[in-house]
Amino acid sequence: MAEEKKKAKAPKLADPVASSIDVASQEMIARSHELGVETIFDRALTMKRCSIGVQGTCCKNCSMGPCRLPLPKGGIVGEDTRKGLCGATANTIAARNFIRMIAGGAAAHSDHGRGVAEVFLSVARKETDVYQVKDVDKLLAVAKDLGVATTVEVDGEELDRDLDEITLETAEVALAEWGKSEGELLYPKKAPKARYELWKKQGVLPRNIDREIVEIMHRTHIGVDMHYKNLMKQGTRAAIADGWGGSMLATDIQDIIFGTPYPVQSEANLGVMKEDHVNLIIHGHEPILSEVIVAVAQKQEMIDYAKSKGAKGIQLSGICCTANEMLQRHGIPLCGTFLQQELAIITGACDAMVVDIQCIMQNIADVAKCFHTKVITTHRIAQIEQDNVIHIEFDEHHALEDAERIVKMAIDNFENRGAEVMIPQHKAPIVAGFGVESTEYHLGGSFRGTYYTLNDNIINGRVRGVAGVVGCNNARTRHNNDHIKVVKELIKNDVLVLTTGCNAIACAMEGLLTPEAAAVHAGAGLAEVCETVGIPPVLHLGSCVDNSRILLAATEVVKAGGLGNDISEWPVAGSAPEWMSEKAISIGHYFVVSGVYTVVGVTFPTSGAPVFNDYICKDFENIYGGMWDFEPDPIKHAHKMIAHIDKKRKELGIDKARERVMMDFASRQAL
């Protein structure tokens, strides 16, 4: 008996099929078990989540706690008397926790934006020749939005201002948005006028990006703000500062210095890796270094160097949002989603994984110890403690040297591969790189680019509505299952889907990002529109900071007319089926307060405080026109969105499909 107790229990191992709907991932999970390599899928079985933390009612904001306020079985009967040691109620605790998640998410996105803005300022000051202004039209548009003059009056004549002057002033004004001492954030004025006026009336216009995040941390300190409604007011300010500030500035500045995306063809899934090539995987969210790595890896001298080491070339691919950034501008293939980062190393073919910030699992270092893979961290704020990780701190002033060193390190490591390489032979073709500008072009061409075409097809019923489906993967649900079920159900019901982040990668792997997918998966009306204008039923709009593109596309729809005066009036809904990070809460909240009904899956961190939960899931619609909702079942999740879209169609009086009418001359005169 004593001997039996001494025997270590066999670790629980994840069922590959139950863990993921993706065949390539299933193969790699099975291989991890054969090799004795632990992954997140295994840890999800052994690590149980905190039932009180999931409800949002555990407070650890001082050392008297943590104070745990579980929701009683059967719910609250009568008055809710639960309190922490300081007297904080469940509503206060849940609201504090919720807006701290907003602060964390807004900080992550906005710090990404700040980094890009700092590089932009270096470009403007001519301190680097690696980066330059690639999209002058976007520069001039951003300058206008930031109040920077693009013309100058000379002797009564208006002349174009020097481009270098415009660039420098635009960069300085943009960077000041993070910490200016007075005034308000400039970009919220890009929203529909009715939305901006609503924010002004509610007193939630952000002053600057950093201040709103810092104020959340102050308000949620013990003994400061103790009213869930007032706490959410500050959470709203910070979320707007993210979506209509840091994230939107990040997207616009990246377009200026890296180029505005237009549709490109590529491939997605682990099968994009090549056994006879150096496989260099870029992973994270900030594309500043990756842009240079792409350029360096395509140099003939680097390709020749790889051949000298026995490889046929260099295969770049990406994971998470750095992948989306490289895809939409260069066609670099997608290797996988957040939950596939360990699996990419388990192929045995990953010569180097280069990471920057956000969504990087510390365990990739442990997995890499079992293989030859070099893990290289590159950002000053994001290091990994394991001794097998190499840190090469990126500096935009030495970007070329850093990138060359990294690419050579990957090439040199090609010779160190083990005998067994197993790359799953699964990948899908994709078309990605849609944005506000390219979508406008697809809808109307070079001379007639307009969102009215989309509006017209929403009005006549061919397109039922639009959904933004975004967000991470979550190991607490089957990998990609909820993403794909929600999206397929939406497009089957004629809802055009706009996607970013890991949802975009999941859709890519499933083959939903090609125009041909419309004929297979979309309803008749949406399929007809997709075929006519040559677009997929699911439009890839980029990385998670690029959710700002969805906001701006929504604004363009409002401007085009016929569907109300605000985002909250037209048939649109948002979704994060497998959300995981604090960024998802910040994104979701800036969509909600922009007027979008937004549903999340897996879990929602307010269930332990019913009054607070009802406030953001019901009362918010009366204040902002948008609200949160929670539905873990993906089909029900999609149908909640469809029901909301139908409600908005009815309110607009377009709930009955209209047939096309050939316009004669008299009809046009009347119109």
Secondary structure by P-SEA (a helix, b strand, c coil): ccccccccccccccccccccccaaaaaaaaaaaaaccccaaaaaaacccccccccccccccccccccccccccccccccccccccccccaaaaaaaaaaaaaaaaaaaaaaaaaaaaaaaaaaaaccccccccccaaaaaaaaaaaccccccccccbbbbccaaaaaaaaaaaaaaccccccccccccccccaaaaaaaaaaccccccaaaaaaaaaaaacccccccaaaaaaaaaaaaaaacccaaaaaaaaaaacccccccccccccccccccccbbbbbbcccaaaaaaaaaaaacaaaaaaaaaacccbbbbbbccaaaaaaaacccccccccccaaaaaaacccccbbbbcccccccaaaaaaaaccbbbbbccccccccccccccccccccaaaaaaaaaaaaaaaaccccccbbbbccbbbbbcccccaaaaaaaacccccccaaaaaaaaaacccccccbbbbbbbcccccaaaaaaaaaaaaaacbbbbbccaaaaaaaaacccccccccccccaaaaaaaaaacccccccccccccaaaaaaaaaaaaaaccccccccccbbbbbbcccccaaaaaaaaaaaaaccbbbbcccccccccaaaaaacccccccccccbbbbbccaaaaaaaaaaaaaaaaaaaccccccccccccaaaaaac
